[in-house]
Amino acid sequence: MAKPAKLLLAYYGDDFTGSTDALEFLSRAGVKTALFIQPPTPEQLARYEGLQAIGVAGMTRAMAPAEMEQELKPAFAALRTLGAAHVHYKVCSTFDSSPAIGSIGKAIEVATEIFQARFVPLLVAAPALGRYCAFGNLFARMGIGSKGTIHRLDRHPSMSKHPTTPADESDLRLHLSRQTSKKIGLLDILQVVLPEAEARKALENTLAEGAEVVLFDAIYENQMAGIGKLIDAFATPEKPLFSVGSSGIEMALGNYWQEAGRLQAPQYWPDLGVAEPLLVVSGSCSPVTSGQIEWAVSEGGFTQIALDTAAIARQTEAAHVIAACAAEAIATINKGRSVIVHTNCGGNDTRLKETKQILAKTGDKSQTAQLYGTALGQIAREVAAHTVVRRVVIAGGDTSSFAARAMGIESVEMVAPLSPGAPICKAFAPGSPIDGLEVNFKGGQVGSPDYFGLASQGKALRTNQQLTNY
């Protein structure tokens, strides 16, 4: 059994797709990383030779604050004991959250009691993903890995209409202040580009004014390493620095560690080749994903199977519906055709309104992610057991964590990038037919219209430079 390496960073992701996003950017920086479903034991860590970072793919994005606290207290305490200088609470790059669901403020309050750090860095900007922060306001490109239009968050065509946490405020300080009483400061875009000593002084001044959380602006990739250097100065294994943000945290620290000569990034990634037929299970409500489904069916030769979400919501018929859907997918894949099983095809899908009405009557409106994610995971597991499928795509941030658990996944490691923020991984799922398969977790905003076609062909971007300049 290998001796575990000293960890540079440990992170907790609030959903599975976001967790694989952080996994990708650490791996691209040259940090050997494994992503787990639960905080790993020392025995689990010892099985991964040369490990430098670990992640935990959580589900807090879909939880109420009281449930979050019950989940995060032991998780953060476990990460605190691992000896990493940095512990990161990884959130979506569009800051999906509200006072009632997925409260980032609640996560900060829980963590500050455990870590007792001087302040909490907050970095949401991720230029490589089309996420930009200027004077505290977040802007997001329509579609990660695309050339879509950039919108202010509260005017974003998708995020402003998110079914669970619609964005109605682009100033992240105001957004977060609804979720916590902690004082939030800002190192703005004019300050982050200052020479190192001046930027550090500006940060110290912000802390002296009483800031407990400091938001860092960024709009260009070349600004990330400087931010990484600023926050790394506050972190030690003995007193870990707790931070919050998108995978911009991993980008910033990774870029700085490379510049400092502590890491060597891989130059090329393997060509994984064609994996047809492909299975896609989608719980995403994003118009980006609905466009990708439309392309896959009309241009890519995929067969679509519409999951009866109303029956799942009623629950009395759920087992029969799941079994029937899996059987249809198995039969189609065994004929050599790729399949997409989906819970909706965009905002005009009548299933959305119907299931919303059912769940409103039962009082279970907050359980959609669990119901549909678990159903999709069960379908994927059954299909994997009875077909030759070797690559599975799971689309949808809120549902992904539940799908991964239903698939029996214990951990994943990145094997190749596909589109920025959504790498292809190898699944470790002891006792499950998913074990050893290639899995790709895609957030709703990720990818070009032909994403599922690229996934089936294995046309990954081969170099880090390609990924940087998508």
C-alpha positions as CSV (number, residue, x, y, z in Angstrom):
1,M,0.0,0.0,0.0
2,A,1.4,3.4,-1.1
3,K,2.2,6.1,1.5
4,P,-0.2,9.1,0.9
5,A,1.5,12.2,-0.4
6,K,1.3,15.6,1.2
7,L,-1.9,17.3,0.0
8,L,-1.8,20.7,-1.5
9,L,-5.5,21.2,-1.5
10,A,-8.8,19.5,-0.5
11,Y,-12.2,20.7,-1.7
12,Y,-15.8,20.0,-1.1
13,G,-18.1,20.5,-4.2
14,D,-21.7,21.4,-3.8
15,D,-22.7,19.1,-6.7
16,F,-21.0,16.5,-8.8
17,T,-20.6,18.4,-12.1
18,G,-19.0,21.3,-10.3
19,S,-16.7,18.9,-8.5
20,T,-15.4,17.3,-11.7
21,D,-14.8,20.9,-13.0
22,A,-12.4,21.5,-10.1
23,L,-10.9,18.0,-10.7
24,E,-10.2,19.0,-14.3
25,F,-8.4,22.2,-13.5
26,L,-6.2,20.7,-10.8
27,S,-5.3,17.8,-13.1
28,R,-4.5,20.2,-16.0
29,A,-2.2,22.1,-13.6
30,G,-0.3,18.9,-12.9
31,V,-1.9,18.1,-9.5
32,K,-2.7,14.4,-9.1
33,T,-6.3,14.5,-7.9
34,A,-9.0,12.0,-6.9
35,L,-12.7,13.0,-6.4
36,F,-14.6,11.0,-3.8
37,I,-18.3,10.7,-2.9
38,Q,-17.5,10.9,0.8
39,P,-14.5,12.4,2.7
40,P,-11.9,9.6,2.2
41,T,-10.4,7.6,5.1
42,P,-6.6,7.4,5.5
43,E,-6.8,3.9,4.2
44,Q,-8.6,5.0,1.0
45,L,-6.0,7.8,0.5
46,A,-3.2,5.3,0.8
47,R,-4.4,3.4,-2.2
48,Y,-3.7,6.4,-4.4
49,E,0.0,6.8,-5.0
50,G,1.3,10.3,-5.3
51,L,-2.0,12.0,-4.6
52,Q,-1.7,15.7,-4.2
53,A,-5.3,16.9,-3.9
54,I,-8.7,15.4,-3.1
55,G,-12.2,16.5,-3.7
56,V,-15.5,15.4,-2.2
57,A,-18.6,15.6,-4.5
58,G,-21.4,16.7,-2.3
59,M,-25.1,17.6,-2.7
60,T,-25.4,20.8,-0.7
61,R,-26.5,22.9,-3.7
62,A,-29.9,21.2,-3.4
63,M,-30.2,21.5,0.4
64,A,-31.8,23.8,2.8
65,P,-29.5,25.6,5.3
66,A,-30.3,23.3,8.3
67,E,-29.6,20.2,6.2
68,M,-26.4,21.8,4.8
69,E,-25.1,22.4,8.3
70,Q,-25.6,18.8,9.3
71,E,-23.8,17.7,6.1
72,L,-20.9,20.2,6.2
73,K,-19.9,20.2,9.8
74,P,-18.4,16.6,9.7
75,A,-17.3,17.0,6.1
76,F,-15.3,20.2,6.8
77,A,-13.9,18.7,10.0
78,A,-12.7,15.6,8.1
79,L,-11.0,17.8,5.4
80,R,-9.4,19.9,8.2
81,T,-7.5,16.8,9.4
82,L,-6.0,15.9,6.1
83,G,-3.1,18.4,6.3
84,A,-3.8,20.4,3.2
85,A,-2.9,24.0,3.3
86,H,-6.0,24.9,1.3
87,V,-9.6,23.8,1.9
88,H,-12.0,25.0,-0.8
89,Y,-15.8,25.0,-0.8
90,K,-16.5,24.7,-4.6
91,V,-19.6,26.3,-5.9
92,C,-21.0,26.8,-9.4
93,S,-19.4,29.6,-11.4
94,T,-22.8,31.2,-11.7
95,F,-23.1,31.3,-7.9
96,D,-26.3,29.2,-7.8
97,S,-27.6,29.7,-4.3
98,S,-30.3,31.4,-2.2
99,P,-31.1,32.0,1.4
100,A,-33.4,28.9,1.3
101,I,-31.5,26.5,-1.0
102,G,-27.8,25.9,-1.4
103,S,-26.9,28.9,0.9
104,I,-23.2,29.7,0.3
105,G,-23.5,32.0,3.3
106,K,-24.4,29.1,5.5
107,A,-21.4,27.1,4.2
108,I,-19.1,30.1,5.1
109,E,-20.6,30.3,8.6
110,V,-20.1,26.6,9.3
111,A,-16.6,26.7,8.0
112,T,-15.4,29.7,9.9
113,E,-16.2,28.0,13.2
114,I,-13.9,25.1,12.1
115,F,-11.0,26.8,10.4
116,Q,-10.7,30.1,12.3
117,A,-8.8,31.6,9.4
118,R,-8.2,35.3,9.2
119,F,-10.6,35.7,6.3
120,V,-12.4,33.7,3.6
121,P,-11.2,34.4,0.0
122,L,-14.1,34.4,-2.5
123,L,-13.2,33.9,-6.1
124,V,-16.0,33.2,-8.6
125,A,-14.4,34.5,-11.8
126,A,-13.1,31.8,-14.1
127,P,-12.1,33.3,-17.4
128,A,-11.4,29.9,-19.0
129,L,-15.0,29.1,-18.5
130,G,-16.4,32.5,-19.6
131,R,-17.0,33.8,-16.1
132,Y,-15.9,37.3,-15.3
133,C,-16.2,39.5,-12.2
134,A,-15.8,43.3,-12.4
135,F,-16.4,45.7,-9.5
136,G,-18.1,42.8,-7.7
137,N,-20.6,42.0,-10.5
138,L,-20.6,38.6,-12.2
139,F,-20.9,38.2,-15.9
140,A,-21.3,34.8,-17.6
141,R,-21.0,33.6,-21.2
142,M,-24.0,31.7,-22.6
143,G,-22.6,28.2,-22.8
144,I,-19.3,27.1,-21.4
145,G,-16.9,26.0,-24.1
146,S,-18.8,28.0,-26.7
147,K,-18.6,31.5,-28.2
148,G,-22.0,32.6,-26.7
149,T,-22.8,36.1,-25.7
150,I,-21.7,37.4,-22.3
151,H,-24.5,38.6,-20.0
152,R,-24.6,40.2,-16.6
153,L,-25.8,37.4,-14.3
154,D,-29.2,38.9,-13.5
155,R,-29.9,39.3,-17.2
156,H,-28.5,35.9,-18.3
157,P,-31.1,34.0,-20.4
158,S,-30.6,30.8,-18.5
159,M,-29.5,31.7,-15.0
160,S,-32.1,34.5,-14.5
161,K,-34.7,31.8,-15.1
162,H,-33.1,28.9,-13.1
163,P,-35.9,26.7,-11.8
164,T,-34.5,26.6,-8.2
165,T,-32.2,29.5,-7.7
166,P,-33.0,32.2,-10.3
167,A,-30.3,34.9,-10.4
168,D,-31.8,38.3,-9.7
169,E,-28.7,40.1,-8.5
170,S,-25.3,40.3,-10.2
171,D,-23.4,42.0,-7.4
172,L,-22.1,39.0,-5.5
173,R,-21.6,41.1,-2.3
174,L,-25.4,41.8,-2.3
175,H,-26.2,38.3,-3.3
176,L,-24.2,36.8,-0.5
177,S,-25.3,39.4,2.1
178,R,-28.8,37.8,1.8
179,Q,-27.3,34.6,3.1
180,T,-24.9,35.7,5.9
181,S,-24.3,38.7,8.2
182,K,-20.5,38.5,7.7
183,K,-18.9,41.6,6.3
184,I,-17.9,41.2,2.7
185,G,-15.1,43.2,1.2
186,L,-13.8,43.5,-2.4
187,L,-10.4,43.5,-4.1
188,D,-11.6,45.1,-7.3
189,I,-10.3,44.7,-10.9
190,L,-8.1,47.8,-10.6
191,Q,-6.5,46.5,-7.4
192,V,-5.9,42.9,-8.5
193,V,-3.7,44.1,-11.4
194,L,-1.5,46.2,-9.1
195,P,2.2,45.1,-8.5
196,E,2.3,42.4,-5.9
197,A,3.3,44.6,-3.0
198,E,0.6,47.1,-3.7
199,A,-2.1,44.4,-4.2
200,R,-1.1,42.8,-0.9
201,K,-1.4,46.3,0.8
202,A,-4.8,46.8,-0.7
203,L,-5.9,43.4,0.6
204,E,-4.5,44.2,4.0
205,N,-6.4,47.5,4.0
206,T,-9.6,45.6,3.2
207,L,-9.0,43.2,6.1
208,A,-8.2,46.1,8.4
209,E,-11.6,47.6,7.6
210,G,-13.2,44.5,9.0
211,A,-13.9,42.3,6.0
212,E,-14.5,38.7,6.9
213,V,-15.0,37.6,3.3
214,V,-13.0,39.1,0.5
215,L,-14.3,38.9,-3.1
216,F,-11.6,39.0,-5.8
217,D,-12.4,40.4,-9.3
218,A,-10.9,38.9,-12.4
219,I,-11.6,39.1,-16.2
220,Y,-8.4,37.8,-17.8
221,E,-6.6,34.5,-17.4
222,N,-3.3,36.2,-16.8
223,Q,-4.7,37.8,-13.6
224,M,-5.3,34.4,-11.9
225,A,-1.8,33.5,-10.9
226,G,-1.4,36.8,-9.0
227,I,-4.6,36.1,-7.1
228,G,-3.4,32.6,-6.3
229,K,-0.1,34.1,-4.9
230,L,-2.0,36.5,-2.7
231,I,-4.2,33.9,-1.1
232,D,-1.5,31.2,-0.9
233,A,0.5,33.5,1.4
234,F,-2.2,33.0,4.1
235,A,-2.3,29.2,3.9
236,T,-0.3,26.6,5.9
237,P,-0.9,22.9,6.6
238,E,-1.0,23.7,10.3
239,K,-3.7,26.4,9.7
240,P,-5.5,25.7,6.5
241,L,-7.0,28.6,4.6
242,F,-10.7,28.0,3.8
243,S,-11.9,29.6,0.5
244,V,-15.1,29.7,-1.5
245,G,-15.6,30.0,-5.2
246,S,-15.8,28.4,-8.6
247,S,-12.9,26.3,-10.1
248,G,-11.3,29.8,-10.4
249,I,-9.7,28.9,-7.0
250,E,-8.0,25.8,-8.6
251,M,-7.1,27.9,-11.7
252,A,-5.5,30.6,-9.6
253,L,-3.5,28.4,-7.3
254,G,-2.6,26.0,-10.1
255,N,-1.3,28.8,-12.3
256,Y,0.7,30.3,-9.4
257,W,2.2,27.0,-8.3
258,Q,3.3,26.4,-11.9
259,E,4.9,29.8,-12.2
260,A,6.6,29.1,-8.9
261,G,8.0,25.9,-10.2
262,R,6.1,23.7,-7.8
263,L,4.1,21.9,-10.6
264,Q,4.7,20.7,-14.1
265,A,1.5,20.6,-16.2
266,P,0.9,17.7,-18.7
267,Q,1.3,18.9,-22.3
268,Y,-0.8,16.3,-24.0
269,W,-3.8,14.2,-23.1
270,P,-4.7,10.8,-24.5
271,D,-7.1,10.4,-27.5
272,L,-9.8,8.2,-26.0
273,G,-11.4,7.3,-29.3
274,V,-14.9,6.5,-30.3
275,A,-17.3,5.0,-27.7
276,E,-20.5,4.1,-29.5
277,P,-23.2,3.6,-28.7
278,L,-23.2,6.3,-26.0
279,L,-25.6,6.7,-23.1
280,V,-26.6,10.2,-22.0
281,V,-28.9,10.8,-19.0
282,S,-30.0,14.4,-18.6
283,G,-31.8,16.1,-15.7
284,S,-30.7,19.6,-16.9
285,C,-33.3,22.3,-17.5
286,S,-30.8,24.6,-19.2
287,P,-31.6,25.9,-22.7
288,V,-27.9,25.0,-23.6
289,T,-28.6,21.3,-22.8
290,S,-31.9,21.4,-24.6
291,G,-30.2,22.7,-27.7
292,Q,-27.6,19.9,-27.4
293,I,-30.4,17.3,-27.2
294,E,-32.0,18.7,-30.3
295,W,-28.7,18.5,-32.2
296,A,-28.0,15.0,-31.0
297,V,-31.5,13.8,-32.2
298,S,-31.6,15.7,-35.5
299,E,-27.9,15.6,-36.5
300,G,-26.2,13.0,-34.4
301,G,-28.3,9.9,-34.8
302,F,-29.3,9.6,-31.1
303,T,-32.6,8.2,-30.0
304,Q,-34.3,10.2,-27.3
305,I,-36.3,8.6,-24.5
306,A,-38.5,11.0,-22.5
307,L,-38.7,10.0,-18.8
308,D,-42.2,10.2,-17.4
309,T,-41.4,12.7,-14.7
310,A,-45.0,13.0,-13.5
311,A,-45.0,9.3,-12.7
312,I,-41.7,9.7,-10.9
313,A,-43.1,12.7,-8.9
314,R,-46.2,10.7,-7.9
315,Q,-43.8,7.9,-6.8
316,T,-46.5,5.2,-6.8
317,E,-45.5,4.3,-10.4
318,A,-41.8,5.2,-10.2
319,A,-40.3,1.8,-10.1
320,H,-42.3,0.6,-13.1
321,V,-41.4,3.7,-15.1
322,I,-37.7,3.5,-14.3
323,A,-37.6,-0.2,-15.3
324,A,-39.5,0.4,-18.6
325,C,-37.3,3.3,-19.5
326,A,-34.1,1.3,-18.8
327,A,-35.5,-1.6,-20.9
328,E,-36.1,0.7,-23.8
329,A,-32.7,2.2,-23.5
330,I,-31.1,-1.3,-23.3
331,A,-32.9,-2.5,-26.4
332,T,-32.0,0.6,-28.4
333,I,-28.3,0.5,-27.4
334,N,-28.1,-3.2,-28.2
335,K,-29.2,-2.2,-31.7
336,G,-26.1,0.0,-31.9
337,R,-27.9,3.4,-31.5
338,S,-26.8,6.0,-28.9
339,V,-29.5,7.1,-26.4
340,I,-30.4,10.2,-24.5
341,V,-32.8,9.7,-21.5
342,H,-34.1,13.1,-20.4
343,T,-36.4,14.7,-17.9
344,N,-37.2,17.7,-20.1
345,C,-36.2,19.4,-23.4
346,G,-36.3,23.0,-22.2
347,G,-38.6,25.6,-20.8
348,N,-41.5,24.7,-23.1
349,D,-41.6,21.0,-22.1
350,T,-45.0,20.3,-20.7
351,R,-43.5,17.9,-18.2
352,L,-42.0,20.8,-16.2
353,K,-45.3,22.4,-15.5
354,E,-47.0,19.1,-14.8
355,T,-44.5,17.8,-12.3
356,K,-44.3,21.2,-10.6
357,Q,-48.0,21.0,-9.9
358,I,-47.7,17.5,-8.6
359,L,-44.8,18.3,-6.3
360,A,-46.5,21.5,-5.1
361,K,-49.5,19.4,-3.9
362,T,-47.3,16.9,-2.1
363,G,-45.0,19.6,-0.5
364,D,-41.9,18.1,-2.1
365,K,-40.9,20.8,-4.5
366,S,-37.3,20.8,-3.2
367,Q,-36.9,17.1,-3.9
368,T,-36.9,17.2,-7.7
369,A,-33.1,16.9,-7.9
370,Q,-33.2,13.8,-5.7
371,L,-36.1,12.1,-7.4
372,Y,-34.9,12.6,-11.0
373,G,-31.2,12.3,-10.3
374,T,-31.7,9.0,-8.5
375,A,-34.0,7.7,-11.3
376,L,-31.4,8.6,-14.0
377,G,-28.6,7.0,-12.0
378,Q,-30.7,3.8,-11.6
379,I,-31.3,3.8,-15.4
380,A,-27.6,4.3,-16.2
381,R,-26.6,1.5,-13.8
382,E,-29.2,-0.9,-15.3
383,V,-28.1,0.0,-18.9
384,A,-24.4,-0.6,-18.0
385,A,-25.3,-4.0,-16.6
386,H,-26.9,-5.2,-19.8
387,T,-25.1,-3.5,-22.7
388,V,-21.6,-2.9,-24.0
389,V,-21.7,0.8,-23.3
390,R,-18.4,2.0,-22.0
391,R,-18.9,5.8,-21.8
392,V,-21.8,7.5,-20.0
393,V,-22.6,11.3,-19.9
394,I,-24.6,12.7,-17.0
395,A,-26.0,16.2,-17.7
396,G,-27.4,18.5,-15.0
397,G,-25.8,20.1,-12.0
398,D,-28.6,19.7,-9.4
399,T,-29.4,16.1,-10.3
400,S,-25.8,14.9,-10.9
401,S,-24.9,14.2,-7.3
402,F,-27.9,11.9,-6.8
403,A,-27.3,10.2,-10.1
404,A,-23.6,9.4,-9.2
405,R,-24.7,7.9,-5.9
406,A,-27.4,5.8,-7.5
407,M,-24.7,4.6,-10.0
408,G,-22.6,3.3,-7.1
409,I,-19.6,5.6,-7.8
410,E,-17.1,5.8,-4.9
411,S,-14.5,8.1,-6.7
412,V,-13.4,9.3,-10.1
413,E,-10.1,10.4,-11.7
414,M,-9.8,12.5,-14.8
415,V,-8.5,10.7,-17.9
416,A,-8.9,13.4,-20.6
417,P,-10.5,16.8,-21.1
418,L,-13.5,17.1,-23.4
419,S,-14.9,20.6,-23.0
420,P,-13.8,23.2,-20.4
421,G,-15.3,22.3,-17.1
422,A,-16.4,18.8,-18.0
423,P,-13.6,16.2,-18.2
424,I,-14.0,12.5,-19.1
425,C,-13.2,10.5,-16.0
426,K,-12.7,6.9,-15.0
427,A,-15.3,5.7,-12.4
428,F,-14.4,3.6,-9.4
429,A,-17.6,1.9,-8.4
430,P,-16.9,-1.3,-6.5
431,G,-19.8,-3.8,-6.9
432,S,-21.5,-1.7,-9.6
433,P,-21.6,-2.3,-13.4
434,I,-20.4,1.3,-13.7
435,D,-17.0,0.3,-12.3
436,G,-14.2,1.1,-14.8
437,L,-16.4,2.9,-17.2
438,E,-15.7,6.4,-18.6
439,V,-18.1,9.0,-17.2
440,N,-18.6,12.6,-18.1
441,F,-20.5,14.9,-15.8
442,K,-21.8,18.0,-17.7
443,G,-23.3,21.1,-16.1
444,G,-26.3,22.7,-17.8
445,Q,-24.3,25.6,-19.2
446,V,-21.4,23.5,-20.6
447,G,-20.6,22.7,-24.2
448,S,-21.2,23.5,-27.8
449,P,-24.4,22.4,-29.6
450,D,-22.7,19.2,-30.8
451,Y,-21.4,18.3,-27.3
452,F,-22.9,14.8,-27.2
453,G,-21.5,14.0,-30.6
454,L,-18.1,15.1,-29.5
455,A,-18.5,13.0,-26.3
456,S,-19.3,9.9,-28.3
457,Q,-16.4,10.4,-30.7
458,G,-14.0,11.0,-27.9
459,K,-12.8,14.2,-29.6
460,A,-11.2,15.6,-26.5
461,L,-9.0,18.7,-26.7
462,R,-5.5,17.3,-26.7
463,T,-3.4,20.1,-25.1
464,N,-3.7,22.6,-22.3
465,Q,-3.2,25.4,-24.8
466,Q,-6.3,24.3,-26.7
467,L,-8.3,24.4,-23.5
468,T,-7.0,27.8,-22.5
469,N,-7.9,29.3,-25.9
470,Y,-11.3,27.6,-26.6
